[in-house]
Amino acid sequence: MPVRDSLQNLARLYQLQTVYRDGFGQMRAAPAEAILAVLKSLDAPISSQDDVTGALRQRRQELWQRRIEPVLIAWEGAPLNFKVRLPRHLVEARKKYQIVLETGAIVEGECSNGQHVYTREVEGIQYVAQTFTIPALPPGYHRLELQLGDASVASFVISAPAQAYGSSSKKAWGVFCPLYALNSDRSWGAGDYTDLAAFAEFVGDLQGAAVATLPMLASFLDEPFNPSPYAPVSRLFWNEFYLDIERIPEFEQCASAQALANSPAFRRELSEVRGKSLIDYRKCMALKRQVIEELLSCLQSKDSQRRRSFKRYATGHATARDYAAFRAAVERHRTVWFEWPDAARSGTLSPGDYDEHAYHYHLYVQWQCEEQNRWLRNSAKKRGVFLYLDFPLGVNRDGYDVWRERTLFALNASGGAPPDSLFLKGQNWGFPPFHPDAMRRQRYRYYIDCLRHHMAFAGMLRIDHIMGLHRAFWVPDGFSAAEGLYVHHRGDEYYAILSLESHRHQVQIVGENLGTVPFYVNEAMARRNIFGMHVGIFCVNASGERALDSVAPNTVASLNTHDTTPFMGFWTGADIEDRFQLGLLTQSQAEQEQQFRAAQRLALLEFLENRGLCKDHAAPDAVLKAWLAFLAQNDEAFLLINLEDLWLEPAPQNTPGTWQERPNWQRKARLSLEAIRQSDSISQLLQTISDIRRRVG
C-alpha cells in the first residue's frame, strides 16, 4: 500500500478528517507532516513516515482486541444495544452480564441470541463482531460487566433521556451583558455578583425571564495574566474577581478590613479604578485581595460557626484544596507550571511549594463564590428570572485543569478553525484540544464535573462551539491554522451526558452553532432538543422582501453576540472600517463591503416598513426597536437582547483575532446600573418587547 494511502487509513482509524471544506467551501487537505503530528498527539506509535505501516497494523489489532467500547449509550425507554468483538473461539462461550446501577443496585442476566455482524482476520486471528441487547435501564451512569467464558470486560453506560430538558422559555426574553461591564455606584471598579442580582431585579420587574452573561470562571489576573473569559484557569472554579466584598459575612465584624477599605489611600485608589472607562483587572483584583486577606485573618483568629463552616467546606471539597494549592504554587513561582520543578510540574505539590496563607486565600474565595452564586441564583429566582450562563470550549493551557488533568489534553496542539471570510489564514485559539480516547477512558468524569459546576446555578446554559462535540479543529505545533485538520469525537456520548445532566438540574441547553457548521450538527441538536442560535446581523440580505432570514424554531434569537459588532456598529459600518484598520481587509474589499452594507440597510428598512414596524428614513433607534419587535413576534424562539444596544453603543466587547490591538474584555458599559434604571427610553423599549412576547405567548 502506498505510504500516503497507509497514512490516510491510519488517520481514519484514529478518527481524523484530513480533507475538509473551509469557510469558503473550498476543499483543503492537511499536509502529511501535520497528520503525523496529530497522530503522535493521539498516542499513535509513530514519529515519521517510516512508522506508518507498523502503526497501522498495531491500531487495527488494538481496535479488534477492544472487545467492547469503553462507553455505551442507552436512550431512556429503549434497550441497550451494544457490539462485542470476539476471537472466534469465544463466540460460543456463555455470556453473562451484571450492571451496577448508579444507585448501587445490581441487574443481572444472560446475553443470548447474539446477532452476527461481520468477521475479520487481523494478524492471523479471526474475530467476530456480534450485537447484543439488554432491557432498558433507568437514567443514570452505570457500569456494565460482561463475562465471556473465562474472560471479562467492562464498559461505562450512560442511560439518558432521548432529549435534553425543555422549559417554557421559548416565548420568553432576556437581556445580555458581561458581568465585568455592569458597573454601579457601589461596585469596586467592575461588576460583581450583587450588580448581577440588581440587573436581574431590573429585568424581572419588566417581566423578562433571564439575564445572560459571559463565563465567570477563574482567571489569571496577576502573573501570569489573561482576563479573557474564554481562557479560564479552570472550568471547575469561579472567579473571585466578581465577589462583592462587602457582602462577605466577615466584613461586618472585621474592624481591620473596614479600616482598610475606609482608609484615604484605599478610597483614592478605588475612586481611580471606578472612574476609568476600561477595567484595570490587576488593580481591581489587588484592592479586593487586600480586604479579603483581612477578612480571612479575622475568620481564622477565633473559633466561630463561620470558621467551622469554612473547615467543613475545605474538608468536603478535595478538588478545591488541590486547586488552592495549585494557585498558591503559581504565586510562589510566578511562572507557568511547565517551568516548575519536576515533582510540582508532574502534579505533586508539598506544603513547601506554596505559601500557606495564599493556599487558604484561594480556598476561602472559592467558598465565598459558592455562597454568593447561590444567593444570586435564589435572588434572581424570586424575581422570576434565571441565569443564562456560558460554558466555554477550552481552558488556559497554563491553568489548573490542564495541570491536573493533562492526560485529557493534547499539549502539542491548539484548538482553532480553518480559514474563512473573517480570518483568511484560519484561527489558532491557543488552548489545548481534548484527547477523544482519553475522555472516554476517564468516563467523561471531568466533563460531567464541569457541567455540574455550571448547572448548579444556571437556568439556561450555552455550550460554546457545540460543533466541538462532534469534531474539533486541531492546529499542531509548528503548523499554521491553514494546515490544521479535524479530530472527531463521539458526539452522541456528549449529548447523552448533556441530556441527563440537564434533566437533573432542569437546565435548557443552547448550542453555539455559528460559523462553519456541518449539517449533521444541526440535525443532532434538533434531535436532542438543543436550542440553536439565530444572530440577526448574519441574516440580513440585500433584497427588501427577503431582507431578514426567518427565525428557526427552538433557537435563541439575538441581533449580535459578544464576538460581533453591536447594532450601531453594524448600522454605521464601523465594523468594516475596523477590519480595514486592522489590515484584515484591503481598501477595495472594504469599499465593496460598505456598498453591500448600504444595500442591506435599504433592504432592512423596506422590510420593516412593509410590516408596519417603522417608518421611511427611520433613525437608528427606531430601526433597532423595529428589528427587536420583529424578532419578538416569533413565539418559537427565546429572544436575547444586548443591553448595550439599548443606548446604541457602537463598540464591541471583543474583536476576535486581536489581543493588544483592541481593549477586549475590558470596556465598561457606558451607563451605570443606576442610570439604566432611571432611563425611560430603555424601560419603555423593554416593556414594548415584553408586551409583544406576552401577546404571542
C-alpha positions, 0 to 999 in steps of 0.5 A, a space after each residue: 500500500 502506498 505510504 500516503 494511502 497507509 497514512 490516510 487509513 491510519 488517520 481514519 482509524 484514529 478518527 481524523 478528517 484530513 480533507 475538509 471544506 473551509 469557510 469558503 467551501 473550498 476543499 483543503 487537505 492537511 499536509 502529511 507532516 501535520 497528520 503525523 503530528 496529530 497522530 503522535 498527539 493521539 498516542 499513535 506509535 509513530 514519529 515519521 513516515 517510516 512508522 506508518 505501516 507498523 502503526 497501522 497494523 498495531 491500531 487495527 489489532 488494538 481496535 479488534 482486541 477492544 472487545 467492547 467500547 469503553 462507553 455505551 449509550 442507552 436512550 431512556 425507554 429503549 434497550 441497550 444495544 451494544 457490539 462485542 468483538 470476539 476471537 472466534 473461539 469465544 463466540 460460543 462461550 456463555 455470556 453473562 452480564 451484571 450492571 451496577 446501577 448508579 444507585 448501587 443496585 445490581 441487574 443481572 442476566 444472560 446475553 443470548 441470541 447474539 446477532 452476527 455482524 461481520 468477521 475479520 482476520 487481523 494478524 492471523 486471528 479471526 474475530 467476530 463482531 456480534 450485537 447484543 441487547 439488554 432491557 432498558 435501564 433507568 437514567 443514570 451512569 452505570 457500569 456494565 460487566 460482561 463475562 465471556 467464558 473465562 474472560 471479562 470486560 467492562 464498559 461505562 453506560 450512560 442511560 439518558 433521556 432521548 432529549 435534553 430538558 425543555 422549559 417554557 422559555 421559548 416565548 420568553 426574553 432576556 437581556 445580555 451583558 458581561 458581568 465585568 461591564 455592569 458597573 454601579 455606584 457601589 461596585 469596586 471598579 467592575 461588576 460583581 455578583 450583587 450588580 448581577 442580582 440588581 440587573 436581574 431585579 431590573 429585568 424581572 420587574 419588566 417581566 423578562 425571564 433571564 439575564 445572560 452573561 459571559 463565563 465567570 470562571 477563574 482567571 489569571 489576573 496577576 502573573 501570569 495574566 489573561 482576563 479573557 473569559 474564554 481562557 479560564 484557569 479552570 472550568 471547575 472554579 469561579 472567579 473571585 474577581 466578581 465577589 462583592 466584598 462587602 457582602 462577605 459575612 466577615 466584613 461586618 465584624 472585621 474592624 481591620 478590613 473596614 479600616 482598610 477599605 475606609 482608609 484615604 489611600 484605599 478610597 483614592 485608589 478605588 475612586 481611580 479604578 471606578 472612574 476609568 472607562 476600561 477595567 484595570 483587572 490587576 488593580 481591581 483584583 489587588 484592592 479586593 485581595 487586600 480586604 479579603 486577606 483581612 477578612 480571612 485573618 479575622 475568620 481564622 483568629 477565633 473559633 466561630 460557626 463561620 470558621 467551622 463552616 469554612 473547615 467543613 467546606 475545605 474538608 468536603 471539597 478535595 478538588 478545591 484544596 488541590 486547586 488552592 494549592 495549585 494557585 498558591 504554587 503559581 504565586 510562589 513561582 510566578 511562572 507557568 507550571 511547565 517551568 516548575 520543578 519536576 515533582 510540582 510540574 508532574 502534579 505533586 505539590 508539598 506544603 513547601 511549594 506554596 505559601 500557606 496563607 495564599 493556599 487558604 486565600 484561594 480556598 476561602 474565595 472559592 467558598 465565598 463564590 459558592 455562597 454568593 452564586 447561590 444567593 444570586 441564583 435564589 435572588 434572581 429566582 424570586 424575581 422570576 428570572 434565571 441565569 443564562 450562563 456560558 460554558 466555554 470550549 477550552 481552558 488556559 493551557 497554563 491553568 489548573 485543569 490542564 495541570 491536573 488533568 493533562 492526560 485529557 489534553 493534547 499539549 502539542 496542539 491548539 484548538 482553532 478553525 480553518 480559514 474563512 471570510 473573517 480570518 483568511 489564514 484560519 484561527 489558532 485559539 491557543 488552548 489545548 484540544 481534548 484527547 477523544 480516547 482519553 475522555 472516554 477512558 476517564 468516563 467523561 468524569 471531568 466533563 460531567 464535573 464541569 457541567 455540574 459546576 455550571 448547572 448548579 446555578 444556571 437556568 439556561 446554559 450555552 455550550 460554546 462551539 457545540 460543533 466541538 462535540 462532534 469534531 474539533 479543529 486541531 492546529 499542531 505545533 509548528 503548523 499554521 491554522 491553514 494546515 490544521 485538520 479535524 479530530 472527531 469525537 463521539 458526539 452522541 456520548 456528549 449529548 447523552 451526558 448533556 441530556 441527563 445532566 440537564 434533566 437533573 438540574 432542569 437546565 435548557 441547553 443552547 448550542 453555539 452553532 455559528 460559523 462553519 457548521 456541518 449539517 449533521 450538527 444541526 440535525 443532532 441538536 434538533 434531535 436532542 432538543 438543543 436550542 440553536 442560535 439565530 444572530 440577526 446581523 448574519 441574516 440580513 440580505 440585500 433584497 427588501 422582501 427577503 431582507 431578514 432570514 426567518 427565525 428557526 424554531 427552538 433557537 435563541 434569537 439575538 441581533 449580535 453576540 459578544 464576538 460581533 459588532 453591536 447594532 450601531 456598529 453594524 448600522 454605521 459600518 464601523 465594523 468594516 472600517 475596523 477590519 480595514 484598520 486592522 489590515 484584515 481587509 484591503 481598501 477595495 474589499 472594504 469599499 465593496 463591503 460598505 456598498 453591500 452594507 448600504 444595500 442591506 440597510 435599504 433592504 432592512 428598512 423596506 422590510 420593516 416598513 412593509 410590516 408596519 414596524 417603522 417608518 421611511 428614513 427611520 433613525 437608528 433607534 427606531 430601526 433597532 426597536 423595529 428589528 427587536 419587535 420583529 424578532 419578538 413576534 416569533 413565539 418559537 424562539 427565546 429572544 436575547 437582547 444586548 443591553 448595550 444596544 439599548 443606548 446604541 453603543 457602537 463598540 464591541 466587547 471583543 474583536 476576535 483575532 486581536 489581543 493588544 490591538 483592541 481593549 477586549 474584555 475590558 470596556 465598561 458599559 457606558 451607563 451605570 446600573 443606576 442610570 439604566 434604571 432611571 432611563 425611560 427610553 430603555 424601560 419603555 423599549 423593554 416593556 414594548 418587547 415584553 408586551 409583544 412576547 406576552 401577546 404571542 405567548 
